[in-house]
Amino acid sequence: MTSKQVVYMNQGQGKTSYARNSGIQNAEQKRLKPMIEAAIADLSGSTSTSALLPTKMVVADLGCSSGPNAVALVSIAIDAIHIHCLQFLQPPPEVCVLLNDLPDNDFNTVVKSLVTLHQSNNEPIVATGIVPGSFYERLFTSGSLHLVCSSNSLHWLSKAPEDLTRNQIPAYDIDEHTRLERHPMVIEAYAQQFRKDFRSFLKFRAKELIPGGRMVVSLVGDFLSKEATCAIELPKKTPSETI
C-alpha cells in the first residue's frame, strides 16, 4: 500500500519556518477584517430591530497553518463580536474557536498561539479547539458553525490530478519543449481538480453552517486570460524581461 504524500508548512520558529516567513499571508488576512466585521453584523440580524448576536457562537478557521497567523482571523472575529456587543449593550456570547489544518501541521505552535485568546479577562468567554483533517471532507457536526474563515489555503488541492499521476506527467517538466507541449493539458487537469475540490468544500460547509451562517474566504487567483501562467515560470522570465 502506497503512503499518501502530504505537503505542509515548515514547522517551528526557525529562520525558514512558516511562522517567520508569512508576512504576505498576514497582509491578506488583514484585508479580510472589514468582511469579517460585516459577517458578524449580518449574524446579529442588524437589519432587524433586535441586532442581537446568538448567546453562543462557533467560529472556525480552515487551513489555519501555524505561527501568529493561526489566530489572526479568529482574533478579528472575537474583537468584532466584542465591539458589537458594546455598541448594542448586549451581554457577550460564549464563543468557541476551532482551528483546522492537516494532521501534520505544527499544532504545537498553534496551541501556544491559542493561549493569547485566553489571556484577557474581558468577555466574551472563549473556548478553543483543534480540528485536524482536510477541509475537503466533513469536519464539524451539522448546523454547528456560525462563521467560517479561510485565507491563503484553498489554492492547495486535495491531491494531484489523477490523469496526470496515472500517466506520470509532472506539473512542471524539466525539459522545456515537453513542458510547453503539455502545458494546456496540465493546466486543464489542475483546473478540473480545483473545481472538484471547491465543490466539495462548499457542499460540506453548507451542511456544517447554521441557517444564515456566514463564510469569509480568500484564495490566490489571477485575472481571467487566455494564457494561463505557471507560477514557477515567473522567476525564469523575470531576468530576461529586465535586461
C-alpha positions as CSV (number, residue, x, y, z in Angstrom):
1,M,0.0,0.0,0.0
2,T,1.5,3.3,-1.0
3,S,1.6,6.2,1.5
4,K,-0.2,9.4,0.8
5,Q,2.1,12.4,0.2
6,V,1.1,15.4,2.3
7,V,2.5,18.9,1.9
8,Y,2.6,21.2,5.0
9,M,4.3,24.4,6.1
10,N,7.8,24.4,7.6
11,Q,7.4,23.9,11.4
12,G,8.9,25.6,14.4
13,Q,10.2,29.1,14.9
14,G,13.5,28.9,12.9
15,K,14.6,31.2,10.1
16,T,13.0,29.0,7.4
17,S,9.8,28.4,9.4
18,Y,6.4,29.4,8.1
19,A,5.9,31.4,11.3
20,R,8.8,33.7,10.3
21,N,8.1,33.8,6.6
22,S,4.4,34.5,6.2
23,G,4.2,38.3,6.1
24,I,2.3,38.3,2.7
25,Q,-0.3,35.9,4.1
26,N,-0.7,38.1,7.2
27,A,-1.3,41.1,5.0
28,E,-4.1,39.2,3.2
29,Q,-5.6,38.3,6.5
30,K,-5.7,42.0,7.5
31,R,-7.6,42.8,4.3
32,L,-10.4,40.4,5.4
33,K,-11.1,42.4,8.5
34,P,-14.0,44.5,7.2
35,M,-15.5,41.4,5.6
36,I,-15.4,39.5,8.9
37,E,-16.8,42.5,10.7
38,A,-19.7,42.7,8.2
39,A,-20.3,38.9,8.6
40,I,-20.6,39.4,12.4
41,A,-23.0,42.2,11.8
42,D,-25.1,40.0,9.5
43,L,-25.2,37.3,12.1
44,S,-26.6,39.7,14.6
45,G,-29.6,40.5,12.5
46,S,-28.6,44.1,12.3
47,T,-31.1,44.7,9.5
48,S,-33.9,43.8,12.0
49,T,-34.9,45.7,15.2
50,S,-33.0,43.4,17.6
51,A,-29.4,43.4,16.3
52,L,-28.6,40.8,18.9
53,L,-26.0,38.1,18.4
54,P,-26.7,34.5,19.4
55,T,-25.8,33.7,23.1
56,K,-23.4,31.0,21.8
57,M,-21.2,31.2,18.7
58,V,-18.8,28.9,16.9
59,V,-16.1,30.4,14.7
60,A,-13.8,28.2,12.6
61,D,-10.6,28.9,10.6
62,L,-9.9,26.3,7.9
63,G,-6.3,26.0,6.9
64,C,-5.0,27.9,9.9
65,S,-1.4,26.8,9.5
66,S,0.9,27.8,12.3
67,G,2.6,30.8,14.0
68,P,1.0,34.1,14.7
69,N,-1.2,33.9,11.6
70,A,-3.0,30.9,13.0
71,V,-5.2,33.0,15.3
72,A,-5.3,36.2,13.2
73,L,-8.7,35.7,11.6
74,V,-10.5,34.3,14.7
75,S,-9.0,37.2,16.7
76,I,-10.6,39.7,14.3
77,A,-13.9,37.9,14.7
78,I,-13.7,37.9,18.5
79,D,-12.9,41.6,18.5
80,A,-15.8,42.3,16.2
81,I,-18.2,40.3,18.5
82,H,-16.9,42.3,21.5
83,I,-17.3,45.7,19.8
84,H,-20.8,44.8,18.5
85,C,-22.0,43.8,22.0
86,L,-20.7,47.0,23.5
87,Q,-22.4,49.0,20.8
88,F,-25.8,47.3,21.3
89,L,-25.5,46.9,25.1
90,Q,-25.7,43.1,24.7
91,P,-24.1,40.6,27.1
92,P,-21.3,39.0,25.0
93,P,-21.9,35.4,23.8
94,E,-19.8,32.4,24.7
95,V,-17.5,31.8,21.7
96,C,-16.0,28.5,20.6
97,V,-13.0,28.9,18.3
98,L,-12.0,25.9,16.2
99,L,-8.7,25.8,14.2
100,N,-8.3,23.3,11.4
101,D,-5.4,22.2,9.3
102,L,-3.9,18.9,8.0
103,P,-2.7,16.5,10.8
104,D,1.0,17.1,10.0
105,N,0.6,20.9,10.7
106,D,2.7,22.3,13.5
107,F,-0.2,22.2,16.1
108,N,2.3,22.6,19.0
109,T,2.9,26.1,17.8
110,V,-0.8,26.7,17.2
111,V,-1.7,25.7,20.8
112,K,0.8,28.2,22.1
113,S,-0.9,30.9,19.9
114,L,-4.3,29.9,21.3
115,V,-3.2,31.0,24.8
116,T,-3.3,34.6,23.7
117,L,-7.1,34.3,23.2
118,H,-7.4,33.3,26.9
119,Q,-5.0,35.9,28.4
120,S,-7.6,38.7,28.6
121,N,-10.1,38.7,31.4
122,N,-12.5,40.6,29.3
123,E,-15.5,38.9,27.8
124,P,-16.6,37.2,25.6
125,I,-15.7,33.9,27.1
126,V,-13.6,32.0,24.5
127,A,-13.2,28.2,24.4
128,T,-10.7,26.8,21.8
129,G,-10.2,23.5,20.0
130,I,-8.1,21.9,17.3
131,V,-9.7,20.0,14.4
132,P,-7.1,18.1,12.3
133,G,-8.2,17.0,8.8
134,S,-8.8,18.0,5.2
135,F,-11.3,20.8,4.7
136,Y,-12.3,19.0,1.5
137,E,-14.1,16.5,3.9
138,R,-16.6,16.8,6.7
139,L,-15.1,18.3,9.8
140,F,-17.9,19.5,12.0
141,T,-21.4,18.5,13.1
142,S,-24.4,19.6,11.0
143,G,-25.6,23.2,11.7
144,S,-22.9,24.0,14.2
145,L,-20.9,26.8,12.7
146,H,-21.8,30.5,12.7
147,L,-18.7,31.8,10.9
148,V,-16.1,30.1,8.7
149,C,-12.9,31.9,7.8
150,S,-10.2,30.7,5.4
151,S,-7.3,32.7,3.9
152,N,-4.4,31.6,1.6
153,S,-5.5,27.9,1.8
154,L,-8.0,26.9,-0.8
155,H,-5.4,27.0,-3.7
156,W,-3.9,23.9,-2.1
157,L,-5.6,20.9,-3.7
158,S,-6.6,17.7,-2.1
159,K,-4.3,15.8,-4.5
160,A,-2.6,16.0,-7.8
161,P,-4.9,15.3,-10.8
162,E,-5.4,11.6,-11.3
163,D,-5.0,11.8,-15.1
164,L,-1.5,13.2,-14.6
165,T,-0.3,10.9,-11.9
166,R,-1.7,7.9,-13.7
167,N,0.4,8.8,-16.8
168,Q,3.4,10.0,-14.6
169,I,3.1,13.5,-16.0
170,P,4.7,16.1,-13.6
171,A,3.2,19.5,-13.0
172,Y,6.5,21.1,-14.2
173,D,8.7,19.1,-16.7
174,I,12.4,20.0,-16.7
175,D,12.5,19.7,-20.5
176,E,11.2,23.0,-21.8
177,H,9.9,21.6,-25.1
178,T,7.9,18.8,-23.3
179,R,6.7,21.3,-20.7
180,L,5.3,23.7,-23.3
181,E,3.7,20.9,-25.3
182,R,2.0,19.5,-22.2
183,H,1.2,22.9,-20.7
184,P,-2.5,23.2,-21.8
185,M,-3.2,19.6,-20.7
186,V,-1.6,20.2,-17.3
187,I,-3.4,23.5,-16.7
188,E,-6.8,21.9,-17.6
189,A,-6.2,18.9,-15.3
190,Y,-5.4,21.1,-12.3
191,A,-8.4,23.4,-13.1
192,Q,-10.7,20.4,-13.1
193,Q,-9.2,19.2,-9.8
194,F,-9.8,22.6,-8.3
195,R,-13.4,22.7,-9.4
196,K,-13.9,19.2,-7.9
197,D,-12.3,20.2,-4.6
198,F,-14.0,23.5,-4.3
199,R,-17.4,21.9,-4.9
200,S,-16.6,19.5,-2.0
201,F,-15.6,22.4,0.2
202,L,-18.8,24.3,-0.4
203,K,-21.0,21.2,-0.1
204,F,-19.6,20.2,3.3
205,R,-19.6,23.8,4.7
206,A,-23.3,24.1,3.6
207,K,-24.0,21.2,5.9
208,E,-21.9,22.4,8.8
209,L,-23.0,26.1,8.9
210,I,-26.2,27.1,10.7
211,P,-29.0,28.5,8.6
212,G,-27.9,32.1,7.8
213,G,-24.3,31.3,8.7
214,R,-21.5,33.3,7.1
215,M,-18.3,32.4,5.4
216,V,-15.3,34.7,4.6
217,V,-12.8,33.1,2.2
218,S,-9.8,34.4,0.2
219,L,-7.6,32.5,-2.1
220,V,-4.8,33.0,-4.6
221,G,-6.1,33.8,-8.1
222,D,-5.4,35.6,-11.3
223,F,-7.2,37.7,-13.8
224,L,-9.1,35.6,-16.4
225,S,-6.9,35.4,-19.5
226,K,-6.5,33.2,-22.5
227,E,-2.9,32.3,-21.4
228,A,-2.6,30.6,-18.0
229,T,0.8,31.2,-16.4
230,C,2.5,28.7,-14.2
231,A,4.0,30.4,-11.1
232,I,7.2,28.5,-11.4
233,E,7.8,30.0,-14.8
234,L,7.9,33.6,-13.4
235,P,11.4,33.5,-11.9
236,K,12.8,32.3,-15.2
237,K,11.1,35.0,-17.2
238,T,11.9,37.9,-14.9
239,P,15.7,38.2,-15.6
240,S,15.1,38.3,-19.4
241,E,12.4,40.9,-19.1
242,T,14.6,43.2,-17.0
243,I,17.5,43.3,-19.5
